[in-house]
Structures are given as structure tokens and as C-alpha cells.
Amino acid sequence: MIDVKDALLERTSVRRYEREPIPAETMEFIYKAVENTPTSYNGQQFSVIDIDNQELKEKLYELTNQKQLKTCNRLLIFLSDYNKITLLANRKGLDVPPFTDTMDGVTIGIIDASLAMMSAVVAAQAAGLGSNCIGYLRTVDPKAVAELLKLPKGVFVVCGLALGVPREHPDLKPKQPASLVFHHNEYRQDNERMVEELEAYDEVVKHYNQTRAGGTTDNDWVAHILDYYRHAMEYRIKDYLRDQGYDIKR
């Protein structure tokens, strides 16, 4: 087992995996870490689909063209889930408030699923596995993914997590420095200094992309991320959420 400090500080996104299976005891450890995730109200507004069926992984790969989906040993799909509490409430004759029709209801399910995924990432890293978070499963074709996974109303995909024995050891990506991440008592007011620090970070990312092991690019940070935003504006996630029983009104 890897020390938790190394598991957190040396984590990288691994997209190439060996063929060997993940030991059952390792998956049990990951399960336990996920189960112990902190959640809003202890409502546990999330679920996880653990996929080891190669045919299903191939179908998800065909939708996304993300090779790690078909080469990983296990694929965990983290879901926002209000179906479970609704089932029990109906059994007990309890009225279910339209919480999923609020932005807070949607946000809480996403937060719970995201926290659970991070628990899995840390546990997998500590166990010596490689992992890769795949948000594209949420956006590529939400209706098709929901049909493949047989998602009921009140459930939607937040993110996927590919797991496997790593075949590669990517360079550690540079992250924003503490001065840009942590604000003390209030949000920083020194915009000019912040911009200078952001420009410096932008150059660090560009240099990393030009010199990293594997494929290199000339991408900086800011323009590259803004391109992602532009592409993401084409997604029709609100329509998909409505189909899944989340009709956001407030």
C-alpha cells in the first residue's frame, strides 16, 4: 500500500493499462472507501456502476472514442441518485418533495458523486492502480449512455473512472500555485498581481506541454481551456436532466 501523502501528491491520469486483473481485495478496499464518503445530510445521493463487462465497455468506447474505456480492467460510473430514497419513501407512503427540480438538488447529487469518486481515486492510487476520470461520459450522448446503463428516473451520470494496473507513468502535470488556489478570509482583491501569477502559470503549462513525455503540443492553459468551454456550450445537459426527472425551476 502506498503512503497517503504519495497517493495524493503523485497522482497522475493513467490512460494505458496492463491486462492483468485487479485483485478482489483491492476492489473491496475501493468499495469501502467509496461507502465511507461524506455526503450531504448523510443522504448518500449517489450510486456507482462497476463495469467489468468488456462488451459494454466497448460500446461506451464507440460513443466516446476514449480508448481507456475499453482497455481498463474496471470502469466505475459515478451517478447522482435520488431513485433509492424515492423508492423507500413510496414504500412507506411518504411524500417526496420536488428537490430534484431545484438547482441545489442537482448540485448536491453531483457533489456527493464527485466526493465518492475522489475517495475511489485516492484508494486506487494507494493500492498501486492507475486511474483516469472521464467526464465525457456525462456529455457525449447522455440519452444513449443512460439507455446502456438502464438508468431510472432520478439518476444521471456525473463522471466515469477507469481503473487498472498502469502500463505508463505520465509526468506530473503542473497545477496552479497555492497563492492562486487559497484565499485567506476573503477572495483576493489584488487583480493585477493575480493576473501576473496566472500569466506565469500559463507559461509553465505551455512549457510542460512542449516537453512532456509522450505526445507534445504547443497548448497553453487559458486558450486551451476556453476552447473546452466553447465546445461544452453545445451540450444539452438541461434537456437530458429533464428526461431523467430533474426539471430545474429554481
N, C-alpha and C positions, 0 to 999 in steps of 0.2 A: 504494500500500500504506500502510495506517495504522500509525503507530508502535505498538510492542507495549505501551507504557505506556498509550496511549489505548485500545487494543483491550481491555486488561484492566480499566481503571478506568472506562471509559464504556460498558461493555456493558449493554444492556437486552434484555428479552424482546420480540421483534417478532412480532406475530401477523397483520399485514396486509402483503401483498407486491404489487409490480408484476408485470405479466405477462411482462416480458422474461426471457429465459433466462439462466442462469448460464454465463459463458464456460467452455469446456472447460479452459482453462489454470488457471482458478480452482478448478475441481473437482479437477484434478490436484494442485494445491497442498494442498488439504484432504486428499486421499488420502495424500499424502506425510507430512503432519503426523500423521495417524492411524497410519500404518505405523510411525512413529518413536516411538510412545508407550511409556513404560516399563511393563513388566508383571512380574508375579510369576514368578521363576525364568527370565525370558525365555521362559516357556511360551506367551505370547500367547494366553491363554484367552478370546479374544473374536473376533467377526466383525461385519461391518456389511453390511446390505442397503441398497443405494442404489435408491430407488424414484423413477422418473420416469414411470411408467405412470399416467395420470390415472384410469383406471377402478379400479385398485387403491387409489389414494389416496381416491377417492370411497367405496369400500367400508369403508375404515378410518374415514373421517369418519362414515359411517352408524352405526358401532359406538360412536363416542366423542362425536359432536356437537361435535368440536373443529374449528372452521372452518379453522384454519390448515393442517390436514392436506390439504385439497383445494385451497387457494389457493397453497401454497408451490410453488416450482419443483422442488425436490428434497426428498425425505424420507429421512433416514438412520435406519435401525433398528439400534441397538447391542445385540449379543447376547452373553450368556455362552456359550462354545462349547468343549465337550470332545469334540465329534464328530471334529474334524480329527485330534487326536492319537490318538484311538481307532482311526480308520481306518488310520493308518500303523502303529500298534502291532500291529494284527491282521494287516496285510500282512507284517510282519517276524516274526510269531509271538511277540510279546512279551506278557507278562501285564499286564493293566491293573488296577491296584488300585482298589477302590471309593471313590475320593476324592470322587466326586460324592455319596456317601452321608454326607458329613461337612459340618458347618456351615462349616468352613474352606474346603472345596472350593467350596461355593456362594458364600461371601464373596469368594474370590479371583476367580472369574469376574465377579462384579458389580463389583469394584474395577477389574479390567482394562478392562471395557467402559466404566465411568464415566470412567476416565482418558482412554481413547480419545475419548470424546465431548467431553471438555473440550478436548482437542487440536483437535478439529474446530470447536468453538465459537470458540476464540481465532483459529484460522486464518481462519474465515469472517468474523469481526469485523474482522480485519486487512485482509481483502480488500474490505471495504466492504459485506458482506452483512448481512442481519438473520437472526437465528436464534431458535428457541424450543424449549426442552426439553419433551418431552411424556411424562411418566411414566405418564399414564393408559392408554397403550397396553399397559403391563405388567399392568394390573389390571382393565380394563373387562370383558373377556371373554377370558381367556388362551387358552382352547382354540380359540375362533374365530379369534383373531389368529394362533395357531400354524398353524392349517389354511390360512389365507390365504397365509401366508409359507412354507408347506411346511417347517416346522422339523423336523429329525430328532431322535432321542433325543440327549440331552446338550447341547441348545441351548434357551435360553429368552430372551425379550425382557427387556432391562434398561431401556431408555429409547429414545424416538424423538427426532429432532432435525429440525425443519422449517427449511429454508433458502430464501432468496430475496432479491431486491433490495427493500429496505424501502420501504413506502409510508407508514409512520408513524415517528415518533421519540419514543417514550414517555419520560416523566420518569424519571430515575434513582431507583430505589427505595432508601429508607434501609436500611442494614444495621446490625447490631449494632456498637457501637464496639469498638476494639481491646482495651479493658480487659475486655470480656466474651468475646472470641474467643481471646486469647492469655493463657496461664498460664505462669508462669516457674518452672521446675524442679519444680513440683508444682501440683496443682489448687488454686485459690484456696480459702481457709478462711473468708473474711470474708462469710458468707452474707447478713448484714443489708445490707452495702454492695452486694453483688451484686443483691439484690432492689431496692434503691433505683435502681440503674442500669438494671435491667430494666424497672421502672415508668416511668422516664424514656423509655426506648426505646419502650415500649408507646404512650406519648403521641405520640411522634414519628411512629410508623406511623399512628396514628389521624388525626393532622393531615394527613399525606400523602394518605391515602385520601379525606379530606374535600375536599382542594384540588387534587388531581392533574388533569392534562389528560385529557379523555375522561370516562368514567363515574366517578362518585364514590360512595363508600359511607361508612358510619359504623363500619366494621370496625376493631377494634384489632388487636394482634398475637396476644396469648396466647389469647383466647377463639376467635378465628378459626382458629388452628392446631389447637387442641384439637378443634374441630368436624371438621377434616380427619381427625384421629386416630380419632375415633369412627366416621366413615364408613368409614375404611380397615380397621377391625376386622371389617367384613363380608366382606372379600375372603378367598378360599380359596386363597391362593397356595401353601401347602404341598401341597394336593391336586394343583394344576396341576404343581408341580415334580416330584411323584411320577410323573405321567403322562409327563413329559419325561425321566425317567430319573434324577431326583435324589431318592433315598429317604433323607432325613436321619435318621441314627441316633445321631450323636454330634458 
